[in-house]
């Protein structure tokens, strides 16, 4: 019912993600809230209403304290997944299964 108000609020307060790509060597993400996974070949971030997965090699993160994030390296693939309660519950369940070593069908 109030979806238009939520969208207007996000746009007004700059809560949406802004992404700038320079070739396949640099990625600038505005409003990055959290780095969930980070290594040289894969990063998973939370930005606005999205999960952003970055695949590549020699990936490095810079300037996280500025409210955004700069990623440099060889970027091969970028994936976007919408965040919602169902996705977050499913991800927590999978994470717990990995931690405990249990398999869920």
N, C-alpha and C positions, 0 to 999 in steps of 0.2 A: 504494500500500500504506500509506504513512504520511501520506496526505492529511489525515486528521483531526488529526494532530500538527502539521502545517504550519498548518492553520486555527487551532488552539488557540494556537499561538505568535504568529500574526498578531494575534489578538484580545487576548492577554495583553500583548503589547508595543505595542499600539496602532498596528500597521502598516497597518491598513485606513484607507480614506478616510472622513472625516466631512464632510458637506456641509450647510450651513445656508443657506436661501434666505429673504431678506426682500423680499417683493414681487418686482418684476422689476428692482430697483435695486441690490441688494447680494447678494453670494454670498461665503460664508466657507468655505474648504476647509482642513480639517485634514490634516496630513501631506503637504503639497505638496512634492515632491522637486525638481522642475525645471520651469522655464518654457521650453517649446520654441519657441513662436512667440508674438509679442506685438505687436499694433498696436491702433488705436482700434476696429476692427470685429471682430477675431478673436483669440482666445487658445487655445493648446494647451498643456496642463499634464500632468505625470506626477504621480500621487498614488496611493500604494499599488500595487495591481495594475491600475490604470486609466489610460488616456489620457482626459483630459477636454477637450472642445472647447467653447468658449463663443463664441457669435455675438451681436452687438449693435451698439451705437454708443456713442461716447464712453467706451469701456472703459478703466479705470485700475486698476493693481495697487498694493496697499499692504501693508505689514507682512510682507514675504517672510521676513525673518530670524527670525521667531518660530516657525518650523516649520509655519506655515500660510500662507494667503494670503487677503487680502480683495480682492475685485473689486467696483468700483462703476461704474455707468453704466447704460445701458438694455440689459437682457439680453433677447434675443429667443429664443434657443435654446441648449440644453445637450445635448451628445452624450457618451455613454460608450462606450469601446471597451476590451475586455480586453487587457492586455499579455501577450504571450507571445513566445517566441523567433521564431516564424514571422512575426508581425506586425512585430517590430522589424527583422528582416532585410529584409522587403518595404519598409518605410519607408526604411531606409538606401539600398536600391537605387533607389527613386524619387527620393530626395534627390540621390544621385550623378548620376542621369540628368538632373535639372534643372540641376545645377551644370555638367555637361559639355555640355549642350544636345543629348544623344543621345536618341532615342526608342527604347523597347523594346516589342516586340510580345508 
